[in-house]
Amino acid sequence: MSAEPEAFIRQRCVPTPLPFRPDIALYRPTPHSGLAAWLAERGRADTPPYWAYAWAGGAALALYLRDRPETVAGRSVVDFGAGSGLVGIAAARAGAARIWAVEPDPVARAALALNAEANGVALEPWPGPGLPEAGVVLAGDVFYGPAVARRTLPPLTAAARRGATVLVGDPFRADLPLDRLRLLAGYEVPDMGGDGPVRAAVFALRP
């Protein structure tokens, strides 16, 4: 874990239970955390802090695993594009046997490690390349732009073709590959710390 991001998150963010999953707490910034200034000082002003909030797709997956823990119970799981680690923590709460967190951002990796610690669960960082051969791959909010979609769909498709169950959580963004997905469940959830709920869903990716 990178020492500087870890120190900032511990000192300036607050572990806060999520309103839609109060059994899960995430380190979240407050109006006085100085997150924007801290990011700007490190040349990251244009890098959104994906790790700092619960996104709608991850929230939908967290609720889906609450309602259907048998999806991951006793199985190995990948939290793909883990961000805060919310989805991996939800998988742990549902009884997953082993959880790998795939996340390229070093600040997010520090955040998800702290969030896992705060919730008393284990998320193992995956250095890559590729994905570990797990039974379930959970991908929340990984189709938020055309360039990102082009990078994320191939490894998820490869995992599905190997026989993994690949579940995608998303609030119906424009670049979501709906022709490749089967709708499993829908939810009204908050997005990025906003006040109002948005419509999001969990999908199964077809091989």
Phi, psi and omega in degrees: 000134180290131188293318185293309175300321179301315181297316179299312184296316179298319188274330190244350177247162188235126174296119188232126176299140180279137183298329181269345175219075185295350175279356179240129176245138176237145171295121182230145178288154172251172177300343182253010183287334183073029184298313183300318180292320179298317178295316181298320180298338182254016178070024183245023183299330181265006178257106182301139179280077183304331185284346191272350185219161172272118177277160187296320180295317176295321177299317179297317178296320179298321178288322178299317180289329173297317183281332184227066183298338179297344178301323185237350186303126179074007185246161173276142190225144170248127169264101189269124186067055197294330180059242181287345185090006183308311186293319177297320178296319177298323177296320177298317178300330181274000174098019177300144184282323182207139185227123174259137177254119178256111185206118184281337186280121182296328177292318177297322178298321176295317181296316184291329176294318178293321179294320176299315178300315182296333181260002176068034179233170181245124171241123182266124177294139178252117185283345183076185001285172180070194180239149173294153182275079180263164179284334182225134173241125181249124186231101178259127172061046181250014178233048186267012176185158185297320180293318179296317180300321179294329180278326188272328184296318182300312180293328177291319177297318178299320178296318179296322180289337174282351179109001178287148169279117182248116180248134182243131173249132184196146176270046174058048177291162187298329185263011176292126183279075187300333180291346180255002190240150174241123183291130179251319183198151178237152182215155167258117188222159172287160178224127175053038176077007179289164183280317186272148178285155173235161178275126178224165184213164172247133183234153168261133179276128176282141179299000000 
